[in-house]
Amino acid sequence: MADKILIIGSLGQVGQELFESLKITYGESNVIASDVKDEVSIEGRYEKLDVLDKNALFDLVKKNGVTQVYNLAALLSATAEKHPRFGWDLTIEGQFNVLNLAKEGHIKKIFWPSSIAVFGPTTPKDKTPQQTIIEPNTVYGIGKLAGEMWNKYYFEKYDVDVRGVRYPGLIGWKSLPGGGTTDYAVDIFYSALRGEKFDCFLRSDTELPMMHMEDAIRATREIMEAPSNDIKLRTCYNIAAMNFEPKGLTAEIQTRIPSFEISYNPDFRQDIAATWPRSIDDSPARTDWGWKEKYDLNALVDNMLENLKGKV
């Protein structure tokens, strides 16, 4: 029997691209996009769903014979700081609803994304290992850490097949940035192509781990398609591709658009970024299920400029 896939939170940056990718493999009739909006303009199956409504979630899963759930529902890091209780509920209560469906035998496999936000100010900043000091001090990071531990608990206690990765900053051209802490690295390309000076909300030397969205989607799919025995960690795997500072990204853009200018006016997102790693050690993901990125910084800049040309 073909897998039936439900994506929760499908209108976010990851969700939109994951939906398109999964449809190609599994067929449009076997992939359901869902989110809290009533009407959306997407090609394919869409259902309005609030992940906090466990009865509606159960009904949707049973009605459609869903076997896999990708639960992407969350507030962005910067938004969660302004709405801490809702940020927590969406991350944790929503995942409880999904985990319990799997515990009761209604679904077979779950993907749940974590983030570099699980790391905090006491975490080693360079080549941050998979297992290390994890003391997040942001709403988003606290929720993601708790979710990782609940996933591990449900795997060990109830044999729930739940898998995940810790996304770094994600950079893609198919959807607009949403105000997250690493979204300067998307916004900057729009300004460069418009011939505008870019005002960056992080300091010039704020180095962070980053990844092209295509690599993030591929990592998401590869971990879900890997044999269960290859998944040695049931929290979430570190994954890495590149790390850079705003000034380094600017220099790469200026080699292609010499007139591009930038100014720096750090806001509250600087405080969030300051608690995150500068670079990530993702050797367990590479060893266990063969993770390997395709895009480095040079390829990313070329790809973003080429694909955004027609959108700006």
C-alpha positions in Angstrom: 0.0 0.0 0.0 1.3 3.5 -0.9 2.3 5.8 1.9 -0.1 8.6 2.6 1.7 11.7 3.9 0.4 14.6 5.9 2.5 17.8 6.2 1.4 20.0 9.1 2.5 23.6 8.9 2.9 23.3 5.1 2.7 27.0 4.4 6.0 27.8 6.0 9.3 28.1 4.1 10.2 24.4 4.6 6.7 23.2 4.2 6.0 24.7 0.8 9.2 23.2 -0.7 8.8 19.8 1.0 5.2 19.5 -0.3 6.4 20.1 -3.9 9.2 17.6 -3.5 7.1 14.8 -1.9 4.4 15.1 -4.5 6.9 14.3 -7.2 7.8 11.0 -5.5 4.6 9.9 -3.9 2.0 11.4 -6.3 -0.3 14.4 -5.7 -3.1 12.2 -4.4 -0.9 10.8 -1.6 0.5 14.0 -0.1 -1.8 16.3 1.9 -0.7 19.9 2.8 -2.3 21.4 5.9 -2.1 24.6 7.9 -4.4 27.0 9.8 -5.5 29.1 6.8 -8.9 28.6 5.3 -7.9 29.0 1.6 -4.6 28.8 -0.1 -3.4 28.9 -3.7 -1.4 25.7 -3.9 -1.5 22.9 -6.5 -2.5 19.8 -4.7 -4.5 18.6 -1.8 -5.0 21.0 1.1 -6.9 20.7 4.4 -7.3 23.3 7.0 -5.9 22.0 10.3 -4.8 23.3 13.7 -2.4 20.8 15.1 -3.6 21.8 18.6 -7.0 20.3 17.8 -6.3 16.7 18.4 -9.8 15.5 17.4 -9.5 17.3 14.0 -6.0 15.8 13.6 -7.3 12.3 14.4 -10.2 12.6 11.9 -7.9 13.8 9.1 -5.5 11.0 9.7 -8.2 8.3 9.8 -10.2 9.7 6.9 -7.2 9.7 4.6 -5.3 6.6 5.9 -2.3 8.8 6.7 0.9 6.7 7.4 3.5 9.5 7.7 3.3 12.9 9.3 5.8 15.7 8.9 5.0 18.1 11.8 6.5 21.5 10.9 4.1 23.6 12.9 6.1 26.2 15.0 6.6 29.9 15.4 9.8 31.4 14.1 12.5 32.1 16.7 12.0 35.9 16.7 8.2 35.6 16.7 8.2 33.1 19.6 10.0 35.6 21.8 7.0 37.9 21.5 4.4 35.1 22.1 6.1 32.7 24.4 3.1 30.7 25.6 1.7 30.1 22.2 5.2 29.3 20.9 5.5 26.6 23.5 2.0 25.2 22.9 2.4 25.0 19.2 5.8 23.2 19.5 5.0 20.8 22.3 1.3 20.3 22.6 1.0 19.9 18.8 3.8 17.3 18.8 2.1 15.5 21.7 -1.0 15.1 19.6 1.1 13.6 16.7 3.2 11.3 19.0 0.1 10.0 20.6 -1.5 9.1 17.3 1.6 7.0 16.5 1.6 5.5 20.0 -1.9 4.3 19.4 -1.0 2.8 16.0 -2.7 5.2 13.7 0.5 6.4 11.9 3.8 4.7 11.2 6.4 7.4 11.0 6.9 11.0 12.1 9.3 13.7 11.1 9.8 16.6 13.5 12.4 19.3 12.9 14.6 20.8 15.6 17.1 23.7 15.2 20.5 25.0 16.1 18.3 27.1 18.6 18.5 24.1 21.0 22.1 25.3 21.7 22.6 28.1 24.2 25.2 30.5 25.5 27.1 27.8 27.4 27.4 25.5 24.3 30.8 25.3 22.6 30.5 27.6 19.6 32.9 26.1 17.1 32.2 22.7 15.5 29.4 22.2 18.0 29.1 18.4 18.6 26.0 16.3 18.5 26.1 15.6 22.2 27.2 18.7 24.2 26.0 21.2 26.8 22.5 22.2 25.7 21.0 25.1 27.7 18.9 27.2 25.4 17.6 30.6 26.6 15.1 31.4 23.9 11.4 30.3 23.7 12.0 28.6 20.4 15.1 26.8 21.6 13.5 25.7 24.9 10.6 24.2 23.0 12.8 22.4 20.5 14.9 20.9 23.2 11.8 19.7 25.1 10.4 18.3 21.8 13.6 16.4 21.1 13.5 14.7 24.5 9.8 13.8 24.2 10.5 12.2 20.8 13.3 10.1 22.3 11.0 9.1 25.2 8.2 8.0 22.8 10.7 6.0 20.8 12.2 4.2 23.8 8.9 3.8 25.7 6.4 3.1 22.9 8.6 2.3 19.9 7.3 5.3 18.0 9.4 5.8 14.8 10.1 9.5 15.1 13.1 11.2 13.3 14.4 14.7 13.0 17.3 17.0 12.2 18.5 20.3 13.7 18.1 22.8 10.9 20.7 25.6 10.6 19.8 28.9 9.0 17.9 28.0 5.8 18.3 30.0 2.6 16.0 29.6 -0.4 14.4 31.6 -3.2 11.0 30.0 -3.6 9.3 31.7 -0.7 9.6 35.0 1.1 11.6 35.3 4.4 9.4 35.5 7.5 11.4 37.5 9.9 13.5 34.8 11.5 17.0 35.4 13.0 18.8 34.0 10.0 16.5 35.5 7.4 18.9 38.4 6.7 20.7 35.9 4.5 17.6 35.7 2.2 16.6 39.4 2.4 20.0 40.5 1.4 19.7 39.0 -2.1 16.5 41.0 -2.8 18.2 44.3 -1.9 21.2 43.4 -4.0 19.1 42.7 -7.1 17.0 45.8 -6.6 20.1 48.0 -6.4 19.2 49.0 -2.8 21.5 49.4 0.2 20.8 46.5 2.7 20.2 47.2 6.4 21.3 44.1 8.3 19.8 43.4 11.7 22.9 41.3 12.8 26.5 42.5 13.4 28.9 42.1 10.5 30.9 39.4 12.3 28.0 37.2 13.5 29.0 33.8 12.1 26.2 31.2 11.9 25.7 27.8 10.3 23.6 28.0 7.1 22.2 25.7 4.5 20.6 26.0 1.1 16.9 25.0 1.3 17.4 22.3 -1.4 19.9 20.6 0.9 17.5 20.9 3.9 14.7 19.3 2.0 17.0 16.5 0.8 18.2 15.9 4.4 14.6 15.8 5.6 13.7 13.2 2.9 16.9 11.1 3.3 16.5 10.7 7.1 12.8 9.6 6.6 13.7 7.2 3.8 16.7 5.6 5.7 16.2 2.2 7.2 15.1 2.4 10.8 18.2 0.6 12.0 20.4 3.4 10.6 18.8 6.0 12.8 20.9 5.8 15.9 19.6 9.0 17.5 16.0 9.7 18.3 16.5 13.2 19.4 17.5 15.2 16.3 20.6 15.0 14.2 23.0 17.9 13.6 23.3 18.7 9.9 25.7 21.2 8.4 26.6 22.7 5.1 28.5 26.0 5.5 28.9 28.8 8.0 29.5 32.5 7.3 29.1 36.1 8.6 27.1 38.9 7.1 30.3 40.5 5.9 31.4 37.3 4.2 28.1 36.9 2.4 28.3 40.6 1.4 31.8 40.1 -0.1 30.6 37.1 -2.2 27.6 39.2 -3.5 29.9 42.1 -4.3 32.1 40.0 -6.5 29.0 39.6 -8.7 27.3 43.0 -8.0 30.2 45.4 -7.1 27.9 48.3 -6.4 26.1 46.5 -3.6 26.2 48.3 -0.2 25.3 47.2 3.4 24.8 48.9 6.8 24.6 47.2 10.2 21.9 48.0 12.8 21.6 45.1 15.2 18.2 44.6 16.8 16.9 42.0 19.3 17.7 39.2 16.9 21.4 39.8 17.5 20.9 38.6 21.1 19.3 35.4 19.8 22.1 34.8 17.3 24.7 35.4 19.9 23.6 32.2 21.8 23.9 30.0 18.7 26.9 28.1 17.4 29.3 29.5 14.7 29.8 26.1 13.1 28.4 22.5 13.5 29.9 19.0 13.7 27.4 16.8 11.9 29.6 13.6 11.7 26.9 11.3 13.2 24.4 12.2 10.4 27.2 11.6 7.8 28.1 8.3 9.4 24.6 6.9 10.2 22.5 7.8 7.2 25.0 9.2 4.7 24.2 12.9 4.9 26.2 15.2 2.6 25.5 18.7 1.4 25.6 19.8 -2.2 25.8 23.6 -1.8 28.7 25.6 -0.5 28.6 29.4 -0.2 29.8 30.1 -3.7 27.2 27.8 -5.2 24.5 29.2 -2.9 25.1 32.9 -4.0 25.1 31.9 -7.7 21.9 30.0 -7.2 20.0 32.7 -5.2 21.0 35.5 -7.6 20.1 33.5 -10.7 16.7 32.4 -9.4 15.6 35.6 -7.8 16.4 37.7 -10.9 13.0 37.1 -12.3 11.2 37.7 -9.0 12.6 41.1 -8.0 
